[in-house]
Amino acid sequence: MPLIGQNNLTGKSDFLIVNRISLKTLLILEKQIGAQNVFYLTEASCPLNPSIENYLKSKSSSGIAFNTESTNLNDFQAFLTTQLAEGKTIIYLPSNVAAYKGSICHIPEHIMEALGDFDIPPTPVYVGNYGSTILNAELPLDAEGTPYVAILPKLAPGPNIAARLTGAWLEASADKLASLPQFNQSLATALYTGMKQHMNARIIDGIDDSTMTFGNLLGISMLFAERLNKITADRRVGIILPPGKGATIANLACIFAGKVPVNINYSNSESAFKSAVRQSGIERFITADTFVRKLQSFPWPLQRDLILMERELPTSRAQMTFAEKVKLFALKFFPSSWSSKIFKPCELSPDEEAILLFTSGSSSEPKGVPLTHRNVLGNIAECASRIDLSPDGRFLSSLPVFHGFGITIGLFFPLISGHDYVTYPSPVETKRLGELIKLHHTELVVSTPTFLRGYLRRCPADTFSQVRYLIVGAEKLPEDLARSFVEKFSIMPLEGYGMSEASPVCSVNFPNLNADRNATIPSMKKNSVGALLPGIAVRITDPYTGALLPINYKGMIWLKGINIFGGYLGLESLNKEIFHDGWFRSGDIGSCDVQGFLRIEGRLSRFSKIAGEMVSHEAVEQALNKAMNINDQDTERSLAIVSIPDKQRGEALAMLSTSIKDYIPQRIMSLRYALLDHGYPPSWCPKEIIYVPHIPTLPTGKLDLGECRKIVYKALNLKQDF
């Protein structure tokens, strides 16, 4: 049904604000309310869509325009109040703006604020346009699809109307996308269908430039799935492989066999590996003999527990059984409806576990993050609703598959969408990666700020000339680094935000549109991690009291959407703390503006409450870098802030430093004055400085917070309660 929420129309003082509009949507609303009862409101400086404007003129519809710069809003409010008192339903019509696909609303920010200043409690109306496939779950308004109009409950009187409107629209978007029928399938079915439809798409091996079509990849993976079911009856199977054909086949085989792939972080410590094995209960591990020999320092399981791909996969047709040859023939020449019956990819409930990831363990023992088929497919749909690749656009897949983005977007997304993708086993070898980006004209590259520094040092200026999206995450993107990248490569790194628990992408900046229209909805904002993807909602609470705040206030970020996981593996008590009424507490502090752009201040664990003030460790680290004249582009971190207890002020700051060894009290005093000279408060000055030869970090460049705390607490003889 295209319209829901009719019961939220009272017929008295209804002031409807629509997030975006099409003529089809307008007709749906008019039919419900009655054209004779509608009074239209527009903003004069931003013209309407021509089809809507022509329709309103042909009907001699009642309405009025205001101008945010010249209209006396108090007088105008009185006029609108009179219209409402006469029984009219006022509908604000968004203008004909230029907006990147997937934008939550088509109302410029200054107009949103002006609508709130009328001080008339509005009724939000959410308009979406939905398709029937995963990759086109949310469509532009002018595309063929099913219009969806939800009349939401009227907002309570009070301030922050613009922010509350956005919050309501985001939640309606999340609820609707989660209910779409295309997510009532398994990841196995989606992968099989996508690869069968794009048999000639290719995976390109960046080591030797060899290629394999999706058709051959699908056939080998299905054969391996059958053999895998004969080898082990275990539900979860470990995979210890870098990005490439081997990791792709191993993960596909597990999915097609109805098993849960558990990709192991082979760069983590032995204790982290043993923790993942213990928590997941895995006993068998897919790997390759060549990788075992290459990674000799890894604490490999016993040989009997390893499933070596070279010994299980047929290397030629001569090694295949007659039945296997028949199945490959059917796969290649029969339609999906027939070939799927022969191969029988395992069809599971969309709410069953599809993959199991482990957090980086930057602040504690790695936690298991089970993601369902619905979670993974939902996040792919959310990303596809924003990312706009050409039909022959290619992915660069160099992030490890034990990383959420590496497996969901770097592996499953191109296989379902039919895009070629280039693999390389290491994100660190930026010189070779730069060569692959140029050679294969990749359009989508995902990296971290740590790895961007390698591109700056090792790659020529034309490396990214064909790249449309250079998306970075995992750590904050320093402004100087972004500026240097633009100066050398003429491309802006697009900062995003995500976490394993969100399957993993939540928000991304995109290049702003160059449009001739009067108004443009931004798709990138400075100091933000981008607008929330379609289908993801946000809520903000006070991090200490839990009180609900407007979304544009700084506080604890809670998320809701089809992509949000159901809880950590085996941590029921923690799960009860982090979920409330369908919302997930992210652990991050930040805010969201009226156009859905997130700003992240840092993890709550990276804040100290000093004399009642919330102090961000990341902000302090940036301030100290300035005060100490440390270049943001330096490859190695030279300092890190850790919170320590303080009897007088509750908490204080301790700094790990690779440069300060001696005369600590004098250096602390000098830092205090330097911070003050730069305009920073005295509470940002570290109380203690501890010298270390290097700052503990994870392979992605993230701080190893747990190790940093251990060093500080041991050096200061503090009781460790973590």
DRENNU-948758 format. One record per residue (C-alpha): residue in three letters; x negated, y, z negated. Coordinates in steps of 0.2 Angstrom, whole numbers, padded with zeros to 4 digits, always signed. Example, Ala and Ser with C-alpha at 12.3 -4.5 7.8 and 13.67 -1.06 7.14 Angstrom:
BEGIN
ALA-0062-0022-0039/SER-0068-0005-0036/
END
This chain:
BEGIN
MET+0000+0000+0000/PRO-0008+0017+0005/LEU-0001+0027-0009/ILE-0001+0023-0028/GLY+0002+0033-0044/GLN+0018+0041-0039/ASN+0023+0041-0057/ASN+0010+0054-0060/LEU+0020+0066-0051/THR+0032+0076-0063/GLY+0040+0087-0051/LYS+0036+0101-0063/SER+0020+0111-0062/ASP+0011+0099-0051/PHE-0005+0106-0045/LEU-0013+0093-0034/ILE-0032+0094-0029/VAL-0037+0082-0016/ASN-0055+0076-0015/ARG-0055+0075+0004/ILE-0041+0076+0017/SER-0036+0070+0034/LEU-0019+0073+0043/LYS-0014+0055+0040/THR-0017+0058+0021/LEU-0007+0074+0022/LEU+0008+0066+0030/ILE+0008+0052+0016/LEU+0008+0066+0003/GLU+0022+0076+0012/LYS+0033+0060+0014/GLN+0031+0057-0005/ILE+0034+0075-0011/GLY+0045+0082+0003/ALA+0038+0094+0015/GLN+0050+0108+0009/ASN+0044+0106-0009/VAL+0025+0108-0005/PHE+0015+0125-0006/TYR-0002+0123+0002/LEU-0018+0132-0005/THR-0034+0134+0005/GLU-0050+0144+0003/ALA-0051+0158+0017/SER-0070+0157+0020/CYS-0069+0138+0024/PRO-0057+0134+0038/LEU-0046+0118+0038/ASN-0048+0104+0050/PRO-0041+0110+0067/SER-0028+0095+0067/ILE-0022+0100+0050/GLU-0021+0118+0054/ASN-0011+0115+0070/TYR+0001+0104+0061/LEU+0004+0117+0047/LYS+0007+0131+0059/SER+0019+0120+0069/LYS+0029+0116+0054/SER+0028+0134+0047/SER+0022+0127+0031/SER+0022+0138+0015/GLY+0005+0142+0008/ILE-0008+0155+0004/ALA-0027+0156+0005/PHE-0039+0164-0008/ASN-0057+0169-0007/THR-0069+0165-0020/GLU-0079+0181-0018/SER-0065+0194-0016/THR-0049+0187-0024/ASN-0044+0192-0042/LEU-0043+0175-0049/ASN-0032+0181-0064/ASP-0019+0189-0052/PHE-0020+0174-0041/GLN-0017+0162-0056/ALA-0001+0172-0060/PHE+0005+0170-0042/LEU+0002+0151-0042/THR+0011+0149-0059/THR+0026+0158-0052/GLN+0026+0145-0037/LEU+0025+0131-0050/ALA+0039+0138-0060/GLU+0050+0139-0044/GLY+0048+0120-0043/LYS+0035+0120-0029/THR+0021+0107-0029/ILE+0004+0115-0025/ILE-0008+0105-0015/TYR-0026+0112-0012/LEU-0032+0106+0005/PRO-0051+0104+0006/SER-0059+0113+0021/ASN-0067+0106+0036/VAL-0085+0104+0029/ALA-0100+0095+0035/ALA-0103+0080+0023/TYR-0114+0065+0023/LYS-0104+0049+0024/GLY-0099+0042+0007/SER-0098+0060-0001/ILE-0086+0059-0016/CYS-0078+0075-0012/HIS-0077+0088+0003/ILE-0075+0103-0009/PRO-0090+0115-0010/GLU-0096+0117-0028/HIS-0092+0136-0030/ILE-0074+0132-0024/MET-0072+0118-0037/GLU-0077+0129-0050/ALA-0065+0143-0044/LEU-0051+0130-0044/GLY-0055+0126-0062/ASP-0055+0145-0067/PHE-0036+0146-0062/ASP-0034+0137-0079/ILE-0019+0127-0072/PRO-0021+0108-0077/PRO-0023+0099-0060/THR-0017+0082-0055/PRO-0032+0074-0046/VAL-0028+0065-0030/TYR-0041+0052-0024/VAL-0042+0049-0005/GLY-0053+0035+0002/ASN-0053+0026+0019/TYR-0058+0007+0018/GLY-0063-0006+0031/SER-0062-0025+0031/THR-0080-0029+0030/ILE-0094-0028+0017/LEU-0104-0017+0028/ASN-0090-0005+0031/ALA-0081-0005+0015/GLU-0079+0013+0014/LEU-0077+0023+0030/PRO-0078+0041+0035/LEU-0060+0049+0035/ASP-0060+0050+0054/ALA-0064+0032+0057/GLU-0052+0018+0060/GLY-0047+0010+0043/THR-0034+0009+0029/PRO-0031+0026+0021/TYR-0029+0024+0002/VAL-0021+0038-0008/ALA-0021+0037-0027/ILE-0012+0051-0037/LEU-0021+0051-0054/PRO-0015+0057-0071/LYS-0014+0075-0074/LEU-0029+0082-0083/ALA-0027+0090-0100/PRO-0029+0109-0102/GLY-0046+0115-0106/PRO-0063+0119-0099/ASN-0074+0109-0087/ILE-0060+0105-0075/ALA-0071+0103-0060/ALA-0082+0090-0069/ARG-0067+0081-0076/LEU-0060+0081-0058/THR-0076+0073-0051/GLY-0076+0060-0066/ALA-0058+0055-0061/TRP-0062+0053-0043/LEU-0077+0043-0046/GLU-0068+0031-0057/ALA-0054+0029-0044/SER-0067+0025-0031/ALA-0075+0012-0042/ASP-0058+0004-0046/LYS-0053+0003-0028/LEU-0069-0003-0020/ALA-0070-0017-0034/SER-0052-0023-0028/LEU-0056-0025-0010/PRO-0053-0043-0003/GLN-0069-0044+0006/PHE-0078-0047-0010/ASN-0068-0063-0014/GLN-0082-0073-0006/SER-0099-0080-0010/LEU-0116-0073-0005/ALA-0118-0089+0004/THR-0104-0086+0016/ALA-0108-0068+0019/LEU-0126-0073+0023/TYR-0121-0087+0034/THR-0109-0076+0043/GLY-0121-0062+0046/MET-0135-0072+0052/LYS-0124-0082+0063/GLN-0117-0066+0071/HIS-0135-0059+0073/MET-0144-0075+0079/ASN-0157-0065+0089/ALA-0162-0053+0075/ARG-0179-0056+0068/ILE-0190-0057+0053/ILE-0207-0050+0057/ASP-0222-0056+0047/GLY-0234-0042+0044/ILE-0249-0053+0041/ASP-0250-0061+0058/ASP-0236-0052+0067/SER-0227-0068+0070/THR-0208-0068+0072/MET-0193-0079+0068/THR-0176-0076+0074/PHE-0161-0076+0061/GLY-0155-0092+0071/ASN-0171-0102+0067/LEU-0172-0095+0050/LEU-0154-0100+0046/GLY-0157-0118+0053/ILE-0173-0121+0043/SER-0165-0113+0027/MET-0150-0125+0029/LEU-0161-0140+0031/PHE-0171-0135+0016/ALA-0155-0133+0006/GLU-0150-0151+0010/ARG-0167-0157+0005/LEU-0167-0146-0011/ASN-0151-0154-0017/LYS-0159-0171-0015/ILE-0175-0165-0025/THR-0166-0158-0040/ALA-0149-0157-0048/ASP-0154-0141-0058/ARG-0143-0126-0056/ARG-0157-0114-0057/VAL-0173-0115-0047/GLY-0189-0105-0049/ILE-0197-0096-0034/ILE-0215-0090-0035/LEU-0218-0082-0018/PRO-0222-0065-0011/PRO-0211-0056+0001/GLY-0211-0065+0018/LYS-0204-0080+0028/GLY-0207-0092+0014/ALA-0198-0082+0000/THR-0184-0079+0012/ILE-0181-0097+0016/ALA-0183-0102-0002/ASN-0170-0090-0008/LEU-0158-0094+0006/ALA-0160-0112+0003/CYS-0155-0110-0015/ILE-0140-0099-0011/PHE-0134-0112+0003/ALA-0137-0126-0009/GLY-0126-0118-0023/LYS-0141-0115-0034/VAL-0147-0099-0043/PRO-0164-0093-0037/VAL-0175-0086-0051/ASN-0189-0076-0043/ILE-0203-0076-0055/ASN-0214-0060-0058/TYR-0231-0067-0054/SER-0240-0051-0059/ASN-0233-0051-0077/SER-0242-0058-0092/GLU-0242-0077-0096/SER-0231-0073-0111/ALA-0218-0065-0100/PHE-0218-0079-0088/LYS-0215-0092-0102/SER-0201-0081-0109/ALA-0193-0081-0092/VAL-0194-0100-0090/ARG-0188-0103-0108/GLN-0173-0091-0106/SER-0168-0097-0089/GLY-0171-0116-0092/ILE-0179-0118-0075/GLU-0190-0134-0073/ARG-0194-0134-0054/PHE-0202-0120-0045/ILE-0203-0117-0026/THR-0219-0111-0020/ALA-0232-0114-0006/ASP-0249-0123-0008/THR-0258-0108+0000/PHE-0251-0096-0013/VAL-0256-0108-0027/ARG-0274-0108-0021/LYS-0273-0089-0019/LEU-0266-0085-0036/GLN-0278-0095-0047/SER-0276-0084-0062/PHE-0257-0087-0063/PRO-0252-0100-0077/TRP-0245-0112-0064/PRO-0233-0126-0070/LEU-0238-0144-0069/GLN-0240-0150-0051/ARG-0225-0162-0053/ASP-0214-0147-0056/LEU-0219-0138-0040/ILE-0209-0140-0024/LEU-0222-0135-0011/MET-0213-0129+0005/GLU-0227-0135+0017/ARG-0222-0153+0012/GLU-0204-0151+0012/LEU-0200-0141+0028/PRO-0202-0149+0045/THR-0215-0141+0055/SER-0209-0148+0072/ARG-0193-0156+0079/ALA-0203-0172+0079/GLN-0203-0172+0060/MET-0184-0170+0060/THR-0171-0184+0058/PHE-0158-0186+0072/ALA-0145-0179+0060/GLU-0155-0164+0057/LYS-0157-0161+0076/VAL-0138-0163+0079/LYS-0135-0150+0065/LEU-0147-0137+0072/PHE-0139-0140+0089/ALA-0122-0137+0082/LEU-0128-0121+0073/LYS-0135-0114+0089/PHE-0121-0118+0101/PHE-0105-0120+0090/PRO-0094-0105+0083/SER-0096-0102+0065/SER-0079-0110+0061/TRP-0086-0127+0067/SER-0104-0126+0063/SER-0101-0121+0045/LYS-0091-0137+0043/ILE-0106-0147+0048/PHE-0119-0138+0038/LYS-0107-0134+0023/PRO-0115-0119+0015/CYS-0110-0120-0004/GLU-0094-0110-0007/LEU-0094-0104-0025/SER-0083-0092-0034/PRO-0088-0074-0032/ASP-0089-0072-0051/GLU-0101-0085-0053/GLU-0120-0082-0055/ALA-0129-0079-0038/ILE-0146-0074-0043/LEU-0155-0071-0060/LEU-0167-0057-0062/PHE-0178-0052-0076/THR-0181-0034-0082/SER-0199-0028-0082/GLY-0201-0029-0100/SER-0208-0012-0101/SER-0201-0009-0119/SER-0198-0027-0125/GLU-0197-0045-0120/PRO-0190-0047-0102/LYS-0171-0049-0102/GLY-0162-0060-0090/VAL-0150-0051-0079/PRO-0138-0063-0070/LEU-0130-0055-0055/THR-0114-0063-0048/HIS-0110-0065-0029/ARG-0098-0050-0031/ASN-0111-0039-0039/VAL-0124-0042-0025/LEU-0111-0040-0011/GLY-0103-0025-0019/ASN-0120-0016-0021/ILE-0124-0020-0002/ALA-0107-0012+0002/GLU-0111+0003-0008/CYS-0128+0006+0000/ALA-0121+0003+0017/SER-0107+0016+0014/ARG-0121+0029+0013/ILE-0136+0022+0023/ASP-0134+0026+0042/LEU-0146+0015+0052/SER-0146+0014+0071/PRO-0141-0003+0078/ASP-0160-0008+0081/GLY-0166+0001+0065/ARG-0178-0010+0055/PHE-0182-0012+0037/LEU-0199-0013+0029/SER-0198-0027+0015/SER-0214-0026+0005/LEU-0207-0025-0013/PRO-0208-0041-0022/VAL-0192-0052-0022/PHE-0192-0053-0041/HIS-0188-0034-0040/GLY-0169-0030-0039/PHE-0171-0019-0024/GLY-0184-0031-0016/ILE-0171-0045-0015/THR-0154-0036-0013/ILE-0159-0023-0001/GLY-0175-0029+0006/LEU-0169-0046+0010/PHE-0150-0049+0009/PHE-0145-0033+0016/PRO-0154-0035+0033/LEU-0149-0053+0034/ILE-0131-0049+0032/SER-0131-0033+0043/GLY-0142-0041+0057/HIS-0156-0028+0056/ASP-0174-0034+0060/TYR-0185-0033+0045/VAL-0204-0032+0043/THR-0211-0041+0028/TYR-0228-0039+0019/PRO-0233-0048+0003/SER-0240-0033-0006/PRO-0233-0015-0008/VAL-0251-0009-0014/GLU-0260-0011+0003/THR-0253+0005+0010/LYS-0265+0006+0025/ARG-0259-0010+0032/LEU-0241-0005+0028/GLY-0243+0012+0037/GLU-0249+0002+0052/LEU-0233-0009+0052/ILE-0222+0006+0049/LYS-0229+0014+0065/LEU-0230-0002+0075/HIS-0213-0008+0072/HIS-0204+0009+0071/THR-0196+0005+0054/GLU-0182+0017+0049/LEU-0180+0012+0031/VAL-0195+0011+0019/VAL-0193+0009+0000/SER-0208+0013-0012/THR-0213+0020-0029/PRO-0222+0036-0032/THR-0237+0026-0037/PHE-0238+0018-0020/LEU-0234+0035-0011/ARG-0251+0041-0017/GLY-0259+0027-0007/TYR-0251+0032+0009/LEU-0257+0050+0006/ARG-0275+0044+0005/ARG-0275+0031+0018/CYS-0263+0034+0032/PRO-0263+0047+0047/ALA-0250+0061+0048/ASP-0239+0052+0061/THR-0236+0036+0050/PHE-0218+0041+0046/SER-0213+0049+0062/GLN-0199+0036+0065/VAL-0194+0034+0047/ARG-0176+0040+0043/TYR-0176+0035+0025/LEU-0191+0035+0013/ILE-0183+0030-0003/VAL-0193+0030-0020/GLY-0188+0024-0037/ALA-0194+0015-0053/GLU-0202+0031-0060/LYS-0200+0050-0058/LEU-0206+0058-0042/PRO-0218+0072-0046/GLU-0214+0088-0037/ASP-0232+0091-0032/LEU-0232+0073-0024/ALA-0216+0076-0014/ARG-0223+0093-0008/SER-0239+0085-0002/PHE-0230+0071+0007/VAL-0219+0084+0016/GLU-0235+0094+0021/LYS-0244+0079+0028/PHE-0231+0067+0035/SER-0216+0080+0038/ILE-0204+0068+0028/MET-0196+0071+0011/PRO-0197+0056-0001/LEU-0179+0053-0006/GLU-0178+0050-0025/GLY-0165+0037-0031/TYR-0160+0028-0047/GLY-0156+0010-0051/MET-0159-0004-0062/SER-0158-0023-0062/GLU-0142-0022-0071/ALA-0133-0013-0057/SER-0139-0025-0043/PRO-0149-0013-0042/VAL-0145+0004-0033/CYS-0134+0018-0042/SER-0138+0034-0033/VAL-0149+0040-0019/ASN-0153+0057-0011/PHE-0151+0058+0008/PRO-0157+0071+0020/ASN-0146+0086+0021/LEU-0136+0089+0036/ASN-0140+0103+0048/ALA-0123+0109+0052/ASP-0115+0124+0060/ARG-0099+0124+0049/ASN-0096+0137+0036/ALA-0098+0124+0022/THR-0109+0109+0020/ILE-0108+0097+0006/PRO-0126+0093+0000/SER-0133+0076+0001/MET-0149+0080-0008/LYS-0152+0091-0023/LYS-0168+0096-0031/ASN-0172+0088-0049/SER-0159+0075-0046/VAL-0159+0056-0041/GLY-0145+0059-0029/ALA-0127+0057-0028/LEU-0119+0041-0035/LEU-0115+0028-0022/PRO-0097+0026-0017/GLY-0089+0014-0029/ILE-0099+0019-0044/ALA-0092+0029-0059/VAL-0101+0038-0073/ARG-0096+0043-0091/ILE-0107+0053-0103/THR-0107+0052-0122/ASP-0116+0059-0136/PRO-0131+0047-0138/TYR-0130+0047-0157/THR-0111+0049-0161/GLY-0104+0041-0146/ALA-0092+0055-0143/LEU-0086+0057-0125/LEU-0093+0072-0116/PRO-0090+0081-0099/ILE-0100+0072-0086/ASN-0110+0088-0083/TYR-0116+0088-0101/LYS-0133+0079-0106/GLY-0130+0063-0115/MET-0130+0044-0113/ILE-0125+0038-0096/TRP-0112+0024-0094/LEU-0109+0016-0078/LYS-0094+0007-0070/GLY-0092-0002-0054/ILE-0092-0019-0044/ASN-0111-0019-0045/ILE-0113-0019-0064/PHE-0118-0035-0071/GLY-0108-0044-0085/GLY-0121-0045-0098/TYR-0139-0051-0103/LEU-0143-0069-0103/GLY-0141-0077-0120/LEU-0140-0060-0129/GLU-0121-0059-0135/SER-0124-0047-0149/LEU-0133-0035-0138/ASN-0120-0037-0124/LYS-0106-0032-0137/GLU-0116-0016-0140/ILE-0118-0011-0122/PHE-0101-0014-0115/HIS-0085-0004-0119/ASP-0069-0004-0110/GLY-0077-0010-0094/TRP-0091+0003-0095/PHE-0110-0001-0096/ARG-0122+0009-0107/SER-0137+0011-0096/GLY-0149+0017-0110/ASP-0153+0032-0099/ILE-0150+0051-0104/GLY-0144+0062-0091/SER-0129+0071-0083/CYS-0119+0072-0067/ASP-0114+0088-0058/VAL-0097+0091-0050/GLN-0102+0083-0033/GLY-0108+0067-0041/PHE-0127+0070-0042/LEU-0136+0062-0056/ARG-0150+0070-0066/ILE-0160+0058-0077/GLU-0169+0065-0092/GLY-0177+0048-0097/ARG-0173+0033-0107/LEU-0166+0035-0124/SER-0181+0025-0130/ARG-0192+0039-0122/PHE-0184+0053-0133/SER-0188+0058-0150/LYS-0176+0067-0162/ILE-0188+0080-0170/ALA-0179+0091-0183/GLY-0162+0088-0174/GLU-0169+0092-0156/MET-0169+0078-0143/VAL-0187+0079-0135/SER-0190+0070-0119/HIS-0207+0061-0118/GLU-0207+0062-0099/ALA-0205+0081-0100/VAL-0218+0082-0114/GLU-0230+0072-0103/GLN-0227+0084-0088/ALA-0230+0099-0099/LEU-0246+0092-0106/ASN-0252+0088-0088/LYS-0250+0107-0085/ALA-0258+0112-0101/MET-0273+0101-0098/ASN-0274+0105-0079/ILE-0271+0087-0074/ASN-0266+0084-0056/ASP-0249+0075-0054/GLN-0257+0066-0039/ASP-0270+0057-0049/THR-0269+0038-0046/GLU-0272+0034-0064/ARG-0261+0040-0078/SER-0272+0049-0091/LEU-0259+0051-0105/ALA-0243+0044-0113/ILE-0232+0050-0127/VAL-0225+0038-0140/SER-0213+0042-0154/ILE-0219+0039-0172/PRO-0210+0042-0189/ASP-0212+0058-0198/LYS-0205+0061-0216/GLN-0202+0080-0214/ARG-0195+0080-0196/GLY-0188+0063-0194/GLU-0200+0059-0179/ALA-0216+0066-0171/LEU-0226+0063-0156/ALA-0242+0053-0153/MET-0252+0054-0137/LEU-0262+0041-0129/SER-0276+0049-0119/THR-0290+0043-0108/SER-0300+0059-0109/ILE-0299+0065-0127/LYS-0311+0055-0139/ASP-0318+0067-0151/TYR-0314+0082-0162/ILE-0295+0077-0162/PRO-0289+0090-0175/GLN-0297+0104-0165/ARG-0290+0097-0148/ILE-0273+0096-0156/MET-0273+0114-0161/SER-0280+0119-0143/LEU-0265+0109-0135/ARG-0253+0118-0146/TYR-0259+0135-0140/ALA-0260+0129-0122/LEU-0242+0123-0123/LEU-0236+0139-0131/ASP-0245+0149-0117/HIS-0235+0139-0104/GLY-0218+0143-0113/TYR-0216+0126-0121/PRO-0210+0124-0140/PRO-0222+0119-0153/SER-0212+0103-0157/TRP-0219+0097-0140/CYS-0237+0096-0147/PRO-0243+0079-0152/LYS-0246+0076-0170/GLU-0259+0062-0166/ILE-0270+0058-0152/ILE-0277+0041-0149/TYR-0291+0037-0136/VAL-0289+0023-0124/PRO-0299+0018-0109/HIS-0284+0016-0099/ILE-0265+0019-0101/PRO-0255+0002-0100/THR-0244+0001-0085/LEU-0234-0012-0076/PRO-0238-0016-0057/THR-0225-0004-0051/GLY-0233+0011-0060/LYS-0221+0011-0074/LEU-0228+0014-0092/ASP-0229-0002-0102/LEU-0220+0006-0116/GLY-0221-0009-0128/GLU-0240-0010-0126/CYS-0241+0009-0129/ARG-0232+0008-0145/LYS-0242-0007-0151/ILE-0258+0003-0148/VAL-0252+0018-0157/TYR-0244+0009-0172/LYS-0260-0001-0174/ALA-0271+0014-0173/LEU-0261+0024-0186/ASN-0258+0009-0197/LEU-0239+0010-0196/LYS-0227-0004-0199/GLN-0222-0012-0183/ASP-0203-0016-0183/PHE-0201-0020-0165/
END
